[in-house]
Amino acid sequence: MPRPSFSSWRYSSALRSRDQAGRTARKPGLGPLAGLLATTSALLQLLTRPVLGLADNGDYKRLVSPLHLVARLPPGQAPKQYLVLRYVPGVSGEQQYRSTELVFARLVHRVIIGLGLGPGMDVRALGVAHAVLLGVAVWLVVRALPGPLAPRAVTAVLLIVVVTDTRFVVYLNSFFTEPMSSLALLFLVAAVLHAWRAPTVSPWALVAASVAGLALVLDKSQHAPLALPIVAVLLARRCRWPRSGRWIGRLLPAVASVVLVVSAVGYVRSQPAHLDESNRYNAVFVEVLGHSANPAADLRSLGLDPRLVRYAGRPIYLPGNATKDPAFGDFFDRVTTRRIAVFYLEHPGRGLALAHRGATASMELIPAGVSPQLGTETRADSAEPVYDACKLCLFSTVSRGLRGASALLMPALWLAAAVTAWAVRRRPDRSTDGIAAVLLLLLSVAATAMLVALLGEGEFEIVKHLYLGSFGNALLAVFVVHAAGVLLAERLSRQ
């Protein structure tokens, strides 16, 4: 009887590891419990007094206008000071902004109408729907975590504390697109963990990862570049199709990747042009000129008229901006995102200063920037505008307390993620490869999201625009701890 080859033994070992990981992940209790706790934590913050959410900075109309709704504001109340709960039928005339969050909001609105509770809408209905999805995503992530019970339990607790921190939860009671970004990223992490439990990816796992990736990329034009790290994950493993040749297994991930990239490019091109123009305007006049020791020289470096220096620090949304000045000329033709990136490469000190401000803002978590701060409570719950509400703020309190060391902590986090991913990948047990894949995915997503946000608009509403980068870094810290726990458990088992 011929002896089995080394390759067949390795494949059988991988299958045994996969089966063991599958049995571990399917043990009941931890996943559903974590999901239930996450939803409960979010709902308690969103629904109990004081009701928490995030006030409208002017971007709500991108979602409520397609729903044919307008805010019912009490007399004399400014929309940015307080959270407004009730929205009634009306027309705002805003050009439609395509987003997966809009698809979800439409679904919730139709359910409300179907139940006879419409045609208006309470923003808390959207918050409840977000909270339920959050619980499902946490459940799936925890269910797929590889490793011994102790590290998985610790990771589950940390995950709940992080994703239901008040600074993240307030977005769930809002008509911003940020909630779908964080939810899609969580579902993508869960899909990758499930898919990488086996040496090859099943077609359903590939579909799940592709759908979650599409939901993330198509939520906001700022996230379109995230298609690249997602494609890298899709192509990293061959798909397993029953009774098919190896070429089918390679073709399916390639097809999914092409669909993702084409969708991302088409999505960016379909968005209203004025949004990108507004971002580039603020990136120059608010960020570049607002932090310049010689604004006139910077204007000349960008190929612009130095007479525009008088508008330094003034956002496009304020009256008296530079757009009506004859010297403004063909600004939007001259100043592209690529040109802004080249400016920072030519001025590396300015680029590092921007990166430092971005790192600090990503650890701040309270929406702030050049624009006014946003309220987080309703007027009925607070006699004065409240900008710093807190119900579960363990993570954000620690993060804010450490923001003074952001220039060291953020690179250290990214380096730790890369090192632990390498260490996990070197283990002979392939059942934990999903941890390494998730670490590299989150590292790429966080870094790309921060880079795009900082180049796209700079300091204007910097904390809000860095939301996905902040959320990605938070998840990255959780998975670094999980990877370290798995490695430690392995070392202790050898002793």
Residue pairs with C-beta under 8 A, 6 or more apart in sequence:
4 12
11 199
14 198
14 199
14 430
15 198
15 199
17 429
17 430
17 431
18 197
18 198
18 199
18 430
18 431
20 431
21 146
21 197
21 431
21 432
22 197
24 146
24 147
25 31
25 143
25 144
25 145
25 146
25 194
25 197
26 143
30 142
30 143
30 149
30 152
30 153
30 156
31 139
31 140
31 142
31 143
32 139
33 156
34 138
34 139
34 142
34 156
34 159
34 160
35 135
35 136
35 137
35 138
35 139
35 140
35 142
36 135
36 139
37 160
38 134
38 135
38 138
38 139
38 159
38 160
38 163
38 164
39 131
39 132
39 134
39 135
40 135
41 160
41 164
41 169
41 392
42 127
42 130
42 131
42 134
42 135
42 164
42 169
42 172
43 128
43 131
44 391
45 52
45 164
45 166
45 169
45 170
45 391
45 392
46 52
46 53
46 124
46 127
46 128
46 131
46 169
46 172
46 173
47 124
47 127
47 128
49 381
50 377
50 378
50 381
50 382
50 386
50 389
51 83
51 85
51 124
51 173
51 377
51 378
51 381
52 83
52 166
52 169
52 170
52 173
52 376
52 377
52 389
52 391
53 83
53 85
53 123
53 124
53 127
53 170
53 172
53 173
53 174
53 376
53 377
53 378
54 83
54 170
54 171
54 173
54 174
54 176
54 367
54 374
54 375
54 376
55 79
55 80
55 81
55 82
55 83
55 84
55 374
55 375
55 376
56 71
56 79
56 80
56 84
56 174
56 175
56 374
57 80
57 367
57 371
57 372
57 374
57 461
57 464
58 79
58 80
58 317
59 175
59 176
60 71
60 79
60 174
60 175
60 176
61 92
61 94
62 94
62 96
62 97
62 99
62 102
62 175
62 177
63 97
63 99
63 101
63 102
63 105
63 175
63 176
63 177
64 70
64 71
64 87
64 92
64 175
65 91
65 92
65 93
65 94
65 96
66 96
66 97
66 102
66 106
67 87
67 105
67 106
67 109
67 121
68 89
68 90
68 91
68 119
69 87
69 88
69 89
69 90
69 109
69 120
69 121
70 87
70 88
70 89
70 90
70 91
70 92
71 79
71 84
71 86
71 87
72 84
72 86
72 87
72 88
72 120
73 79
73 84
74 379
77 84
77 379
80 372
80 373
80 374
80 375
81 375
81 379
81 385
82 375
82 377
82 378
82 379
82 382
82 385
83 123
83 173
83 174
83 375
83 376
83 377
83 378
84 123
84 378
85 122
85 123
85 124
85 378
86 120
86 121
86 122
86 123
87 120
87 121
87 122
87 123
88 120
89 119
89 120
95 272
95 274
97 271
97 272
97 275
98 218
98 267
98 270
98 271
99 177
99 180
99 218
99 219
99 220
100 180
100 184
100 214
100 215
100 216
100 218
100 219
101 176
101 177
101 179
101 180
101 219
102 177
104 129
104 180
105 126
105 175
108 121
108 125
108 126
108 129
109 118
109 121
112 118
112 121
112 125
113 119
117 125
123 173
123 174
123 175
124 173
126 172
126 173
126 174
126 175
127 172
127 173
127 174
130 172
130 173
130 179
130 183
131 172
133 183
134 163
134 164
134 172
134 183
134 186
137 183
137 186
137 187
137 190
138 156
138 159
138 160
138 163
138 186
140 187
140 190
140 191
140 194
141 159
141 186
141 189
141 190
141 193
142 152
142 155
142 156
142 159
143 190
144 190
144 193
144 194
144 197
144 434
145 151
145 152
145 155
145 156
145 193
145 482
146 193
146 197
146 431
146 432
146 434
146 435
146 486
147 432
147 435
147 482
147 485
147 486
147 489
148 486
148 489
150 485
150 489
151 482
151 485
151 486
151 488
151 489
152 482
154 481
154 482
154 485
155 478
155 479
155 481
155 482
155 485
158 478
158 481
159 475
159 478
161 392
161 394
161 395
162 168
162 395
162 474
162 475
162 477
162 478
163 182
163 186
163 471
163 474
163 475
164 392
165 365
165 392
165 393
165 394
165 395
165 396
165 474
166 389
166 390
166 391
166 392
166 393
166 396
167 365
167 366
167 393
167 395
167 396
168 182
168 365
168 471
168 474
169 392
170 376
170 389
171 178
171 179
171 182
171 467
172 179
176 464
177 219
177 220
178 464
178 467
178 468
180 215
180 219
181 216
181 219
181 220
181 223
181 467
181 468
181 471
182 467
182 468
182 471
183 215
184 212
184 213
184 215
184 216
184 219
185 216
185 445
185 468
185 471
185 472
185 475
186 475
187 208
187 212
187 215
188 209
188 212
188 213
188 216
188 230
188 441
189 438
189 441
189 442
189 475
190 212
191 205
191 208
191 209
191 212
192 209
192 233
192 434
192 437
192 438
192 441
193 434
193 435
193 438
194 205
194 208
194 434
195 201
195 202
195 205
195 206
195 208
195 209
195 237
195 434
196 237
196 433
196 434
196 437
197 431
197 434
198 240
199 237
199 430
200 237
200 238
200 239
200 240
200 249
201 209
201 237
201 238
201 239
201 240
201 253
202 239
202 240
203 239
203 240
203 241
203 252
206 234
206 239
206 252
206 253
206 256
207 256
209 230
209 233
209 234
209 256
210 234
210 256
210 259
210 260
213 226
213 227
213 230
213 234
213 260
214 259
214 260
214 263
216 223
216 226
216 230
217 223
217 224
217 226
217 227
217 230
217 260
217 263
217 264
217 267
218 263
218 264
218 267
221 267
221 268
221 271
221 275
221 276
222 449
222 452
222 453
222 456
222 465
222 468
223 449
223 452
223 468
224 264
224 265
224 267
224 268
225 264
225 448
225 452
226 445
226 448
226 449
227 260
227 261
227 263
227 264
228 444
228 448
229 440
229 441
229 444
229 445
229 448
230 260
230 441
231 257
231 260
231 261
232 444
233 437
233 441
234 253
234 256
234 257
234 260
235 253
235 254
235 257
236 437
237 253
238 246
238 249
238 250
238 253
239 248
239 249
239 250
239 252
239 253
240 249
241 248
241 249
241 252
277 332
278 316
278 317
279 456
279 457
280 332
280 335
280 336
280 337
280 340
280 456
281 315
281 316
281 321
281 322
281 323
281 331
281 332
282 315
282 316
282 370
282 457
282 458
282 460
283 337
283 340
283 455
283 456
283 457
283 458
284 302
284 304
284 331
284 335
284 340
285 308
285 311
285 312
285 313
285 314
285 315
285 316
285 321
285 322
286 313
286 314
286 315
286 370
286 457
286 458
286 459
286 460
287 354
287 457
287 458
287 459
287 460
288 298
288 302
288 340
288 343
288 350
288 458
289 295
289 298
289 299
289 309
289 311
289 312
289 313
290 312
290 313
290 370
290 458
290 459
291 350
291 353
291 354
291 459
292 298
292 312
292 350
295 309
295 312
296 306
296 309
298 343
299 305
299 306
299 308
299 309
300 306
301 343
301 346
301 347
302 334
302 335
302 339
302 340
302 343
303 334
303 335
303 339
304 331
304 334
304 335
305 327
305 328
305 329
307 325
307 327
308 322
308 325
308 327
308 328
311 321
311 322
311 325
313 370
314 320
314 321
314 322
315 321
315 370
315 371
315 460
316 323
317 371
322 328
322 331
323 331
337 455
337 456
340 455
341 455
343 350
344 350
344 351
344 354
344 455
345 351
354 454
354 458
355 454
356 406
356 407
357 459
357 462
358 450
358 453
358 454
358 462
358 466
358 469
359 406
359 407
359 409
359 410
359 450
360 403
360 404
360 406
360 407
361 368
361 369
361 462
361 463
361 466
362 406
362 410
362 450
362 463
362 466
362 469
362 470
362 473
363 399
363 400
363 402
363 403
363 406
363 409
363 410
363 470
364 399
364 400
364 403
364 463
365 396
365 399
365 400
365 463
365 470
366 373
366 387
366 388
366 396
366 400
366 463
367 373
367 374
367 461
367 463
367 464
368 462
368 463
369 459
369 460
369 461
369 462
369 463
369 464
369 465
370 459
370 460
370 461
371 460
371 461
373 387
374 387
375 382
375 385
375 386
375 387
376 386
376 387
376 388
376 389
377 386
377 389
390 396
390 397
395 474
399 474
402 409
410 473
413 473
413 476
413 477
413 480
414 443
414 446
414 447
414 476
416 480
417 439
417 440
417 442
417 443
417 476
417 479
417 480
418 439
418 440
418 443
420 439
420 480
420 483
420 484
420 487
421 435
421 436
421 439
421 440
421 443
421 483
422 436
423 483
423 487
424 432
424 433
424 435
424 436
424 439
424 483
424 486
424 487
425 433
425 436
427 487
427 490
432 486
435 479
435 482
435 483
435 486
436 483
438 479
439 476
439 479
439 480
439 483
442 472
442 475
442 476
442 479
443 476
445 468
445 472
446 468
446 469
446 472
446 473
446 476
447 469
449 466
449 468
449 469
449 472
450 466
450 469
453 462
453 465
453 466
453 468
453 469
454 462
454 466
456 465
457 465
463 470
